[in-house]
Amino acid sequence: MASDFGATRRDAAAARAALDALGDDRSRLAARVTTPRWYHPVVAALATAASVAPGLPAATGDVAWTASVLAVVVILLVAVPLLARRRGIAMPAHPTGRRTRALLAAMVSTLIVLMLGSGAVSALDGSAWLLAGIGALACSATLLLGLAYDRAQRAELAAGEATGGR
């Protein structure tokens, strides 16, 4: 009775080499999946506009203006990533793992809280300086969390932690 032990070891070694090659490919791909330099400043500017828009009636006295600003900002927030992907920029369409989901939730939660604060400023006839402060917070938080999101996403992709958006 002949033994296939040598063939099994060769098959295992070949499988291990193939998995190592896949890991190297994953690391190279993760390095390529990044947002362009212009992306986070643009999103931060849109987040700033969205966060101060609820407070605009106190500053301008015009509710229709606020609704218009919010509508344009929402359309642009959806359009910017779609346009970037259509131009061939490699950007995942959703969070890739636990850390990116947490960072995205932090970004959205921060924006919602700042929008509520801006609305409160409007309701209380607050100053334009409060709106400027809210806008500065929105811009800074969006920019910093967006950059952290990019780093986390690259790390998750490189480590093979991608969950497929679930």
C-alpha positions, 0 to 999 in steps of 0.5 A: 500500500503506497502512501500519498503523504508526500503529495498531501504535504505538497498540496498543503504547501501549495495551498498555503502559498496561494493563501499568502499570495491572496493576502499580499494582493489584499494588502496591495488593493487596500493601499489603492482604495483611498479617497482623493485629497479633495473628497474630505474637504468637500464633504466637510464643507457640505456637512458644515452647510447642513449643520448650520442650515437649520439655524439660518431662519434666525440669521436670514428670516427666510425658512424657504432659504433653509429648505433650499440649502438643505435640499441642495446639500443632501443631493450633493452629499449623495452625488459626490461619492457617486460621481467619484466612483463613476470617474474610476476612483476606488472607494467602497460604497459602504463601511467594510468592518466594525471600526468603519461602521462605528466611525460612520455612526459617529460622523452621522450622529455628530452631524445630527446633534449639530443640526439640532443645536443649530435649530435650537439657536434659530428657535432661541434667536441666537447669534450668528457666532453660535452658528459659526461655532456649530459650522466650525465643529461640523467641519472639523469633526467631518474632516477628522472622522473622515480621515480616521474612517479612511485609515480604518478602512484601509486597515480592515481591508488589508487585514481581511476584516471586510464584512461586506457592509453587514 
